[in-house]
């Protein structure tokens, strides 16, 4: 069964995740911070790690932009959970494709491995990421030849919807794409829970 937990800010919705997935203590997370490497604001990376550790999870960090294919394959296939942080979606996709990590992740998630995507990590689970160019700079991924993404879900996540400082830009993304794409906008206090074909959006009060 395919299981994904998609958020804008994982630290803000970690309690939703602990309700979604009960058996967490002692499991190992392949923690991929690659999207954040080209960003100036990266506080969410440590916040996400801390939230995972508070749930009893073990962090095994993997930067796909510098690791060998052997290391990437071992961590993605052997660890219990895959977690992809926020940052620049285009740089993230570029590095996943360049290394073959995109295919490894897709195979594991299709086989039932739990996937946690935060912001950019949520956006790449759709079929294509071009719609997010209003928010993220394409210039940070000069070697990305197309925007086809992991295609794990049949919708397009719009993270940070109606959340400071992204209120205007996320509304613009929705206005520009709502007629052509199946968008699921989520605020920093919401998470998308995917179990096979069942999709729910949960809000943390």
C-alpha positions as CSV (number, residue, x, y, z in Angstrom):
1,X,0.0,0.0,0.0
2,X,1.4,3.4,-1.0
3,X,1.7,5.8,1.9
4,X,2.8,9.4,1.7
5,X,2.7,12.2,4.3
6,X,3.1,15.6,2.6
7,X,3.5,18.9,4.4
8,X,4.6,22.5,4.0
9,X,6.4,22.6,7.4
10,X,6.8,19.2,9.0
11,X,7.7,20.5,12.5
12,X,4.3,22.2,12.6
13,X,2.4,19.0,11.8
14,X,4.5,16.3,13.5
15,X,1.6,15.4,15.8
16,X,-0.6,14.7,12.7
17,X,2.1,12.4,11.5
18,X,2.4,10.5,14.8
19,X,-1.4,9.8,14.5
20,X,-1.0,8.7,10.9
21,X,1.9,6.3,11.5
22,X,1.9,4.8,15.0
23,X,4.8,2.4,15.0
24,X,7.7,4.8,14.7
25,X,10.2,4.2,17.6
26,X,13.5,2.9,16.5
27,X,12.9,3.1,12.8
28,X,15.5,4.7,10.6
29,X,14.7,7.6,8.3
30,X,16.7,8.4,5.1
31,X,16.8,12.2,5.6
32,X,17.4,14.0,2.3
33,X,18.2,17.8,2.8
34,X,19.5,18.3,-0.8
35,X,16.8,20.9,-1.8
36,X,18.0,23.2,1.0
37,X,21.6,23.4,-0.2
38,X,21.0,26.3,-2.6
39,X,18.8,28.2,-0.2
40,X,19.7,31.0,2.3
41,X,16.9,30.2,4.7
42,X,17.3,26.6,6.0
43,X,16.0,26.5,9.6
44,X,13.3,24.0,8.6
45,X,16.0,21.3,8.1
46,X,17.1,21.1,11.7
47,X,13.5,21.7,12.9
48,X,12.4,18.6,10.8
49,X,15.2,16.5,12.2
50,X,14.4,17.4,15.8
51,X,10.7,16.7,15.2
52,X,11.6,13.2,13.8
53,X,13.9,12.5,16.7
54,X,11.3,13.5,19.2
55,X,9.1,10.8,17.7
56,X,11.8,8.2,18.4
57,X,13.1,8.0,14.9
58,X,16.8,7.6,13.9
59,X,18.2,10.0,11.3
60,X,20.4,8.7,8.5
61,X,21.3,11.8,6.4
62,X,21.7,11.5,2.7
63,X,22.7,14.4,0.4
64,X,22.1,13.0,-3.1
65,X,24.1,15.8,-4.7
66,X,27.4,14.5,-3.2
67,X,26.9,10.8,-2.3
68,X,27.8,7.9,-4.6
69,X,25.1,5.8,-6.3
70,X,26.0,2.9,-4.0
71,X,25.5,4.9,-0.9
72,X,22.3,6.4,-2.2
73,X,20.9,3.0,-3.2
74,X,21.8,1.4,0.1
75,X,20.2,4.1,2.3
76,X,17.0,4.5,0.2
77,X,16.4,0.8,-0.1
78,X,17.5,-0.4,3.4
79,X,16.1,2.3,5.7
80,X,12.5,2.3,6.9
81,X,11.3,5.7,5.8
82,X,12.2,8.3,3.2
83,X,12.1,12.0,4.2
84,X,12.8,14.8,1.6
85,X,13.0,18.3,3.0
86,X,12.1,21.7,1.5
87,X,14.3,24.1,-0.5
88,X,14.5,24.6,-4.2
89,X,12.3,22.1,-6.0
90,X,14.2,22.4,-9.3
91,X,17.6,21.8,-7.8
92,X,16.2,18.8,-5.9
93,X,14.7,17.3,-9.0
94,X,17.9,17.9,-11.0
95,X,20.0,16.0,-8.4
96,X,17.5,13.2,-8.0
97,X,17.4,12.6,-11.7
98,X,21.2,13.0,-12.2
99,X,21.9,10.3,-9.6
100,X,19.1,8.0,-10.4
101,X,17.7,8.5,-6.9
102,X,14.3,9.5,-8.4
103,X,13.8,6.0,-9.7
104,X,15.0,4.3,-6.5
105,X,12.6,6.4,-4.4
106,X,9.7,5.7,-6.8
107,X,10.3,1.9,-6.7
108,X,10.4,2.0,-2.9
109,X,7.3,4.1,-2.4
110,X,5.3,2.1,-4.9
111,X,6.3,-1.0,-3.0
112,X,4.9,0.5,0.3
113,X,7.8,2.4,1.9
114,X,6.6,5.4,3.8
115,X,7.5,8.8,2.2
116,X,7.5,12.1,4.0
117,X,7.8,15.2,1.8
118,X,8.1,18.7,3.1
119,X,7.5,21.6,0.8
120,X,9.8,20.9,-2.2
121,X,9.8,17.3,-1.1
122,X,6.0,17.3,-1.4
123,X,5.9,19.1,-4.7
124,X,8.2,16.5,-6.5
125,X,5.7,13.7,-5.8
126,X,3.4,15.1,-8.5
127,X,3.8,14.4,-12.2
128,X,5.5,17.7,-13.0
129,X,6.9,20.7,-11.1
130,X,6.8,23.4,-13.7
131,X,3.9,25.1,-11.9
132,X,6.0,25.9,-8.9
133,X,8.4,28.2,-10.9
134,X,6.5,31.2,-9.6
135,X,7.9,30.3,-6.1
136,X,11.2,28.6,-6.8
137,X,14.0,29.8,-9.1
138,X,14.6,27.5,-12.1
139,X,18.1,29.1,-12.5
140,X,19.3,27.0,-9.6
141,X,19.0,23.9,-11.7
142,X,20.8,24.7,-15.0
143,X,21.2,21.0,-15.9
144,X,17.5,20.1,-15.5
145,X,16.2,19.3,-19.0
146,X,12.5,18.7,-18.2
147,X,10.2,19.1,-15.2
148,X,8.7,15.6,-15.1
149,X,8.8,14.5,-11.4
150,X,8.1,11.3,-9.4
151,X,4.5,10.9,-10.4
152,X,3.6,9.2,-7.1
153,X,0.3,11.1,-6.7
154,X,-2.3,12.3,-9.1
155,X,-2.4,15.9,-7.8
156,X,-0.1,18.9,-7.3
157,X,0.8,20.1,-3.9
158,X,0.9,23.9,-3.3
159,X,2.9,24.3,-0.1
160,X,2.7,27.3,2.3
161,X,-0.7,28.3,1.0
162,X,-2.0,31.4,2.8
163,X,1.1,31.3,5.0
164,X,3.5,34.2,5.6
165,X,5.6,35.1,3.7
166,X,4.0,33.1,0.8
167,X,0.4,34.4,0.8
168,X,0.5,36.4,-2.4
169,X,2.8,34.0,-4.4
170,X,0.8,30.9,-3.5
171,X,-2.5,32.5,-4.4
172,X,-0.9,33.5,-7.7
173,X,0.1,29.9,-8.3
174,X,-3.4,28.7,-7.6
175,X,-5.0,31.4,-9.8
176,X,-2.7,30.5,-12.7
177,X,-3.1,26.7,-12.6
178,X,-6.4,25.8,-10.9
179,X,-8.2,25.3,-14.2
180,X,-5.5,23.1,-15.8
181,X,-4.1,21.1,-12.8
182,X,-5.6,19.3,-9.8
183,X,-4.1,21.4,-7.1
184,X,-4.1,20.6,-3.4
185,X,-3.0,23.8,-1.5
186,X,-1.9,23.3,2.1
187,X,-0.9,25.8,4.8
188,X,1.9,25.3,7.2
189,X,-0.6,23.8,9.6
190,X,-1.9,21.2,7.2
191,X,-0.8,17.9,5.9
192,X,-1.9,15.6,3.0
193,X,-2.2,12.0,4.0
194,X,-2.1,9.5,1.1
195,X,-3.0,5.8,1.5
196,X,-3.2,4.2,-1.9
197,X,-6.0,6.2,-3.6
198,X,-7.4,7.7,-0.5
199,X,-6.3,11.3,0.0
200,X,-7.2,13.4,3.1
201,X,-6.0,16.8,4.3
202,X,-5.6,17.2,8.0
203,X,-5.3,20.5,9.9
204,X,-3.5,21.0,13.2
205,X,-5.4,23.5,15.3
